[in-house]
């Protein structure tokens, strides 16, 4: 049924586009004939054309602009149908116990657009995997004032530069380890906007605090407050080489339920190496008071070069296990990364986030054009407080500190198709348990070498 619906919608769009195009040609041709026959003067023809243009403002057109749009000609009503497919190949060194594997990383469809000129909306669903949690985004945004917009629904909380960059536009195939300390998507309400010609961007909101559309009937009624503020201090004045500098910070506070204290940290090859659950070590977490998140970020663009870095910390207070005293623990992560476009494209940070890389010359074999090429480098670290081994984790099953280095080669064939090859080397502070062989041997490793190859298509 879904495939049939999509097919019929595309067919309808193509037919509608043909009819509208033919109608416009017929009108213009008829006016030319009337003018040549002397029935209308040139001034009268121009007057009629102006009337037709005004009457066509609300006519519907079907057009392809970075996606399929069905919209009125004045763009007061606009619907875009699109999606993304990311197909990966993960490969590890020959002595590593993890299997090499093909994977569909993401397969998403979305519907987004505009209603009555000032209301934006988006609905996006994930088709990949067996999880029942398929809703990605579902929100409405009122943007009459660029400096004061109101958004409600499920979307990303305003926290962290890397978190807010679309999965499609990241310089690396996977986000950093620090990303797993950010709030990600949640259901709530946000006020956000941009000021002084994109010199300042902000967002502050109230959210459930438990992630995507979760059921909170048996949980505390406290909400999470999250905010982000970034600025380009030299955009409007100062040296030209500093106009691309952006600095900012994020903050989040929430009182937690015990079920909210559950998360995992992954390597660039998506291997879990640090996991906290409500069943902690030999005890059950009975109570947890609050969680504070802090984020500091920097981005700098200059010609074909972009440098990004962040430090993120997450502090948990008054955690109580069975038959033990309360304790606090903290997690922190940071990364520094850069992308250099070998073919001269200029990365852009707009609205506080990195935008899509658009090739100067799209891939075309006949014209010997090879698209855009870029090289990325990133170093990152994650670390948890020493107390986690005594209270929450068992050594070997989780590792409290890891460092990783990643090299990325990105080939942008055009604005919709991309091929990426990432190599990463991750070192763990202790040996990490990775499984048991059929003969009963336990695998422990302190280093992971991995290749992640991705082919991405968006439409």
Secondary structure by P-SEA (a helix, b strand, c coil): caaaaaaaaaaaaaaaaaaaaaaaaaaaaaaaaaaaaccccaaaaaaaaaaaaaaaccbbbbbbccccccccccccbbbbbcbbbbbbbbbbccccccccccccccccccccccccccccbbbbbbcccccccccccccccccccccbbbbbcccccccccccccccccccccccccccccccccccccccccccccccccccccccccccccccccccccbbbbbbbbbbcccccccccccccccccbbbbbbbccccccccccccccccccccccccccccccccccbbbbbbbbbbbbcccbbbbbbbbbbbbccccccccccbbbbbbcccccccccccbbbbbbccccccbbbbccccccccccccbbbbbbbbbccccccccccccccccccccbbbbbbbbbbbcccccbbbbbbbbbbbbccbbbccccccbbbbbbccccbbbbbbbbcc
